[in-house]
Amino acid sequence: MKDEVLEKYREAGRIAAQILQDGARDIRIGVPYLDIVESVESRVSAEGASLAFPLNLSLNEDAAHDTASPGDPRILAKGDLVKLDLGVQIDGYIADTAMTVDLGSNALLVEASRQALEEAVARIRPGVTAGELGVAIQSAIEGRGYRPIANLTGHGLDQYVLHRSPTIPNIGGYGGVTLEEGMVFAIEPFASTGSGHVSEKSRREIYSQISPKPVRIPAARAVLEKIRDRRGLPFARRWLGDRKMDLALPGLVRSQVLHGYPVLSDVQGSLVSQAEHTVVVTADGCIVTTR
C-alpha cells in the first residue's frame, strides 16, 4: 500500500473515531433521533471529510441500516439500546466504525460485542484465516450468554467500495480468506438476546446506485444528478430534499438502477449490540485506523 493511501485511511479513521465518541455523548433519553443523526453527519463535513454512508442509528432489535427519515419523529427513550455506525471517507478511502450506547441496563450485552471485536483484532496477522476471527468473535459473545448474529459479517474496503472481500464472519468456522498484508477491512461483531439471525423490515431509508442505466423520468434523472458525487456510495432518502425525487426512488429500485437497504432486525423485543473497527493488515499484525 502506498504511503499516501495509508495516510488517507488513517486520517479518515482518526476523524471517524473522534466524531463517534462525540456523538455517543449526545445520545441521551429525550433527545430527538433526527437531531443526533444530523449533528453527527454535519461534524464530518466540518472536519473536511465526507460520509461514506448515512449515519446508521439502529435501536433495540434493529441491528443495521436504519437512519433518520425526513422529519423523523422518534425520541430516544429509557431502555433503548442504540447502535451508532459511522462511515467517513477521504478521496474514497473509508473508515467504518461503530459502538453501542446503553440507555437501559445492558452493560454485559454491550461488553459482549466490544470484547469480541478486541479479541478478533488481537488475532489479525498475515496467514490467519477469516474463519479464525469468527471463532474468536463467537466465543467471546457466547461466553457472556448471548448469540452472535450469524448472517451479518465484517467486510473488505477499497476506494469508493464499501463491501468487498474479505468477509469476516461473526460465527466460528475454520477456513475462509487467508489474511494478507495490505488488506483493509471492517470487523463488526453483533451480540443478540434474540435468535442470532436478522431479517429484512419494510423500512428503507438508505440507497446506493448500482447501475449507470439512463432514465427518462425527470425526477429520476434529478436523483441521479443529485447523487453523482457519491460514486456508488450509499445515500439517505432525506438527503434528496425534494418530494418528487423521493417518489422516484421505488421506480429506480425496480429498474435496478438503485439498491435499497432494508433495516435488518432480530426478533421483536430482543436487543442487539454492535462494535466495529477498520483495520489495515501489516506484516506482523494490523493498524486499527478507528481506535
C-alpha positions in Angstrom: 0.0 0.0 0.0 1.3 3.4 -0.9 2.1 5.7 2.0 -0.3 8.4 0.8 -3.1 5.9 0.6 -2.4 4.5 4.1 -2.4 8.1 5.4 -5.8 8.8 4.0 -7.1 5.6 5.6 -5.6 6.7 8.9 -6.9 10.2 8.7 -10.4 9.0 7.9 -10.2 6.7 10.8 -8.9 9.4 13.2 -11.9 11.7 12.2 -14.4 8.8 12.5 -13.2 7.7 15.9 -13.4 11.2 17.3 -16.8 12.0 15.9 -18.2 8.6 17.0 -17.1 9.3 20.6 -18.6 12.8 20.5 -21.8 11.6 19.0 -22.1 8.9 21.6 -22.0 11.5 24.4 -25.0 13.2 22.8 -27.2 10.1 23.0 -29.4 10.6 26.0 -33.0 9.9 27.0 -35.4 12.5 25.5 -33.1 13.6 22.6 -34.7 13.6 19.2 -33.4 10.8 16.9 -33.1 13.2 13.9 -31.0 15.7 15.9 -28.4 13.0 16.7 -28.2 12.0 13.0 -27.9 15.5 11.6 -25.4 16.6 14.3 -23.0 13.7 13.7 -23.2 13.9 9.9 -22.6 17.7 10.0 -19.4 17.1 12.1 -17.9 15.0 9.3 -18.1 17.8 6.7 -16.9 20.3 9.3 -13.7 18.2 9.6 -13.1 18.4 5.9 -14.1 14.8 5.2 -17.2 13.1 3.6 -19.6 10.5 4.7 -19.0 7.0 3.4 -22.7 6.2 4.1 -25.5 7.9 6.0 -25.1 7.6 9.8 -26.8 4.4 10.9 -28.6 4.8 14.2 -30.3 1.5 14.9 -32.4 0.8 18.0 -33.0 -2.2 20.2 -33.7 -5.3 18.0 -32.7 -3.4 14.8 -29.1 -4.2 14.0 -28.3 -2.2 11.0 -29.3 0.1 8.1 -31.6 2.4 10.0 -31.2 6.2 9.7 -33.5 9.2 10.0 -36.3 9.8 7.6 -37.2 13.4 6.7 -38.8 14.9 9.8 -38.3 11.7 11.8 -40.4 12.0 14.9 -38.6 9.4 17.1 -37.3 10.4 20.5 -34.7 8.3 22.4 -36.3 6.6 25.4 -35.2 4.9 28.6 -34.2 1.4 27.9 -33.1 1.9 24.3 -30.0 0.2 23.1 -28.6 2.5 20.4 -26.1 1.4 17.7 -24.1 4.3 16.3 -22.4 3.2 13.0 -20.4 5.9 11.2 -18.5 5.8 7.9 -16.1 8.5 6.9 -14.1 8.8 3.6 -11.3 10.8 2.3 -10.9 10.6 -1.5 -12.9 7.4 -1.3 -10.7 5.7 1.4 -13.1 4.6 4.1 -13.2 4.3 7.9 -16.1 2.3 9.2 -16.7 2.2 12.9 -19.5 1.6 15.4 -20.3 1.4 19.1 -23.4 0.8 21.2 -24.8 3.2 23.8 -27.0 1.7 26.5 -29.9 3.8 27.8 -31.0 0.9 30.0 -29.3 -1.9 32.0 -27.5 -3.9 29.3 -23.8 -3.4 30.2 -22.9 -7.1 29.7 -24.5 -7.2 26.2 -22.6 -4.1 25.2 -19.4 -5.6 26.5 -20.0 -8.8 24.6 -19.7 -7.2 21.1 -17.0 -4.9 22.2 -14.8 -7.7 23.7 -15.5 -9.9 20.7 -14.1 -7.1 18.5 -11.0 -6.7 20.6 -10.3 -10.4 20.6 -10.6 -10.6 16.8 -8.4 -7.6 16.3 -5.7 -9.2 18.5 -5.5 -12.2 16.2 -5.1 -10.3 12.9 -1.9 -11.0 11.0 -0.9 -12.4 7.6 -1.7 -16.1 7.4 -4.7 -16.1 9.8 -8.0 -17.0 8.2 -11.2 -15.1 8.4 -12.8 -18.2 10.0 -10.4 -18.0 12.9 -11.5 -14.4 13.6 -15.1 -15.7 13.6 -14.2 -18.4 16.2 -12.8 -15.6 18.5 -15.9 -13.5 18.0 -18.4 -16.3 18.6 -16.5 -17.5 21.7 -16.5 -14.0 23.3 -20.2 -13.4 22.7 -21.5 -16.9 23.7 -19.2 -16.9 26.7 -21.3 -13.9 28.0 -24.5 -15.7 27.4 -25.6 -14.1 24.1 -25.8 -15.1 20.4 -23.6 -13.7 17.6 -25.7 -12.7 14.6 -24.7 -15.3 12.1 -25.9 -13.6 8.9 -24.1 -10.3 9.4 -20.4 -10.1 8.7 -17.5 -7.7 8.5 -16.3 -6.7 5.1 -13.4 -5.6 3.0 -13.0 -2.0 2.0 -11.5 -0.3 -1.1 -11.5 3.1 -2.7 -15.2 4.1 -3.0 -16.1 0.4 -2.3 -17.9 -0.3 1.0 -18.3 -4.1 0.7 -15.8 -6.5 -0.9 -13.6 -9.4 0.0 -12.7 -10.5 2.7 -15.8 -11.4 4.5 -15.3 -11.6 8.3 -17.8 -13.9 9.9 -19.3 -13.5 13.3 -19.5 -17.2 13.9 -16.8 -19.9 14.1 -15.5 -22.0 11.3 -12.0 -22.5 10.1 -11.2 -21.6 6.5 -12.3 -18.6 4.6 -10.0 -16.0 3.1 -6.4 -16.0 4.4 -5.4 -12.6 5.5 -2.6 -10.8 3.6 -0.5 -7.7 4.3 -2.3 -4.6 2.8 -5.8 -5.9 3.2 -8.3 -3.3 4.6 -11.5 -4.5 6.2 -14.0 -3.7 8.9 -14.8 -6.2 11.7 -18.2 -5.7 13.3 -19.4 -8.2 15.8 -23.1 -8.2 16.8 -24.3 -9.8 20.0 -28.1 -10.5 20.5 -30.5 -11.6 23.1 -32.7 -12.9 20.3 -32.4 -15.6 17.6 -28.9 -14.6 16.3 -30.4 -14.1 12.8 -31.6 -10.8 11.2 -34.4 -10.4 8.7 -35.5 -7.5 6.5 -38.0 -5.0 7.6 -40.1 -3.0 5.1 -38.4 0.3 6.1 -35.8 1.6 3.7 -34.1 5.0 4.1 -30.7 4.2 2.6 -30.0 3.6 -1.1 -27.0 3.4 -3.5 -26.6 3.4 -7.2 -25.7 0.1 -8.7 -26.1 0.7 -12.4 -25.4 3.6 -14.8 -28.6 2.9 -16.9 -30.1 6.1 -18.5 -33.5 7.1 -17.2 -36.3 9.1 -18.8 -38.4 10.5 -16.0 -37.2 14.0 -15.0 -37.5 13.3 -11.2 -35.4 10.1 -11.6 -32.8 12.0 -13.6 -32.7 14.6 -10.9 -32.0 11.9 -8.3 -29.0 10.5 -10.3 -27.6 14.0 -10.7 -28.0 14.7 -7.0 -26.0 11.6 -6.1 -23.4 11.7 -8.8 -20.7 12.7 -6.4 -21.4 9.6 -4.3 -19.7 7.4 -6.9 -21.8 4.5 -5.8 -21.5 5.0 -2.1 -24.9 4.9 -0.1 -27.1 8.0 0.4 -30.1 8.8 2.6 -33.6 9.5 1.2 -33.6 12.6 3.4 -30.6 14.0 1.6 -32.6 14.4 -1.6 -34.7 17.2 -0.1 -37.3 17.0 -2.8 -40.6 15.2 -2.7 -40.6 14.5 -6.4 -37.2 12.9 -6.2 -38.3 10.9 -3.2 -41.2 9.5 -5.1 -38.9 8.4 -7.9 -36.9 6.1 -5.7 -39.1 3.0 -6.0 -39.0 3.1 -9.7 -35.3 3.4 -9.8 -35.1 0.3 -7.5 -37.5 -1.7 -9.7 -35.3 -0.8 -12.8 -32.2 -1.9 -10.9 -30.5 1.5 -11.1 -30.6 1.8 -7.3 -30.4 -0.7 -4.5 -32.4 0.0 -1.3 -31.1 -1.2 2.1 -33.9 -2.5 4.3 -33.5 -2.2 8.1 -32.1 -5.5 9.4 -33.7 -6.7 12.6 -33.6 -9.7 15.0 -36.9 -10.9 16.6 -39.2 -8.2 18.1 -38.4 -7.5 21.7 -34.8 -8.6 21.5 -31.7 -6.4 21.9 -28.7 -6.2 19.7 -25.3 -4.6 20.4 -22.6 -3.8 17.9 -18.9 -2.8 17.9 -16.7 -2.1 14.9 -13.3 -1.1 13.8 -11.5 -0.7 10.5 -8.1 -2.4 10.2 -5.2 -2.5 7.8 -3.2 -5.8 7.9 0.5 -5.2 8.3 3.5 -7.6 8.2 3.2 -8.5 11.8 -0.3 -7.6 12.9 -2.6 -4.7 12.0 -3.2 -1.0 12.2 -6.6 -0.1 13.7 -7.4 3.1 12.0 -10.5 3.9 14.1 -9.2 3.4 17.6 
